[in-house]
Amino acid sequence: MAQGGNTKLTLGRWGEEQAAHYIRGLGFNVLERNFFARVGELDIVAQRHGVLNFFEVKTRRNASHGTHESVTAGKRHRFACAVRVYLQRRRVPHDHPCQCGVITVVGFPGGPCAITLWYLSTFDLTWF
């Protein structure tokens, strides 16, 4: 694995791959990955049963370091802003059901991993 900052980037990319594979197995259709807006980024945008799902993926080598707890108020705000940009750019109707969540991946490439899906909120687009 790469050294320094690249190690974190490599682990993050691996975690996003694991998360995407996991939710596909749950019946989600992954629409986009790493949607970037100046205000923030959405790691995974997926749809299941007509509901748009926006996911932040948190990857850690071990469970002793916080996973979903590391999504601070500031990160949630940037995430919500990125959701707003996504909805506007994709012209999603205001009555379309949406959910936001965090997928935690604990493990490392070549080793075992545990994946958990946490929903933060279900919301109505009229809130935006």
C-alpha positions in Angstrom: 0.0 0.0 0.0 1.2 3.6 -0.6 2.7 5.6 2.2 1.5 8.8 3.9 -1.5 10.6 2.5 -1.9 8.1 -0.3 -2.6 5.3 2.2 -5.7 7.1 3.4 -6.8 7.8 -0.2 -6.3 4.1 -1.1 -8.2 2.9 1.9 -11.0 5.3 1.2 -11.3 4.2 -2.4 -11.3 0.6 -1.3 -14.0 1.3 1.3 -16.2 3.0 -1.3 -15.8 -0.1 -3.6 -16.8 -2.4 -0.7 -19.8 -0.1 0.1 -21.0 0.0 -3.5 -20.8 -3.8 -3.8 -22.6 -4.2 -0.4 -25.6 -2.0 -1.3 -25.9 -3.6 -4.8 -26.3 -6.9 -2.9 -29.1 -5.2 -1.0 -30.9 -4.3 -4.2 -29.7 -0.8 -4.7 -28.9 0.6 -8.2 -25.8 2.7 -7.9 -26.5 5.8 -10.0 -23.3 7.8 -9.3 -20.1 7.7 -7.3 -18.1 10.6 -6.1 -20.5 13.3 -7.2 -18.6 16.5 -6.7 -20.1 20.0 -6.1 -18.1 22.9 -4.9 -20.0 22.8 -1.6 -19.2 19.1 -0.9 -19.2 15.6 -2.3 -21.6 12.6 -2.3 -19.7 9.3 -2.2 -22.6 7.2 -3.5 -25.9 8.1 -5.0 -28.2 5.1 -5.4 -31.8 4.2 -5.9 -34.0 1.4 -4.5 -37.8 1.0 -4.6 -38.0 4.5 -6.2 -36.2 6.2 -3.3 -33.0 8.2 -3.9 -30.3 7.4 -1.4 -27.3 9.6 -0.7 -24.5 7.9 1.1 -21.3 9.1 2.9 -18.8 6.3 3.2 -16.5 6.1 6.2 -13.7 3.6 6.1 -11.5 2.7 9.0 -8.8 0.0 9.5 -10.2 -0.9 12.8 -13.3 -0.2 14.9 -11.4 1.6 17.7 -11.5 4.8 15.6 -15.0 6.3 15.1 -16.8 5.6 11.9 -20.3 7.1 11.5 -19.7 9.2 14.6 -17.0 11.1 12.6 -19.7 12.7 10.5 -19.7 16.0 12.2 -22.3 18.8 12.0 -20.1 20.6 9.5 -19.8 17.5 7.3 -23.6 16.9 7.5 -24.1 20.6 6.4 -21.7 20.2 3.4 -23.4 16.8 2.6 -26.8 18.4 2.6 -25.6 21.3 0.4 -24.2 18.7 -2.1 -27.5 16.8 -2.0 -29.2 20.1 -2.9 -26.8 20.7 -5.9 -27.3 17.1 -7.1 -31.1 17.4 -7.0 -31.0 20.7 -8.9 -28.5 19.5 -11.5 -30.5 16.3 -12.1 -33.8 18.1 -12.0 -35.3 15.8 -9.5 -39.0 16.5 -8.8 -39.7 18.1 -5.4 -42.0 15.3 -4.4 -39.4 12.5 -5.0 -38.6 10.5 -1.8 -35.0 10.7 -0.6 -32.9 9.3 2.3 -29.4 10.1 3.5 -27.1 7.7 5.2 -23.7 6.6 6.2 -22.1 3.4 5.2 -19.3 2.3 7.5 -16.6 0.0 6.4 -14.1 -1.4 8.9 -11.2 -3.4 7.4 -8.4 -3.1 4.9 -7.6 -4.4 1.4 -6.7 -8.0 1.4 -8.3 -8.5 4.8 -11.8 -9.1 6.2 -14.2 -6.2 6.5 -17.4 -5.4 8.3 -20.0 -3.1 6.7 -22.9 -1.3 8.4 -25.5 1.0 6.9 -26.8 3.8 9.1 -29.6 6.1 8.0 -29.4 9.7 9.1 -32.7 10.9 7.8 -35.5 10.5 5.5 -36.6 13.9 4.1 -39.0 15.6 1.8 -37.4 17.7 -0.9 -39.6 20.6 -0.1 -37.2 21.2 2.9 -34.7 22.4 0.3 
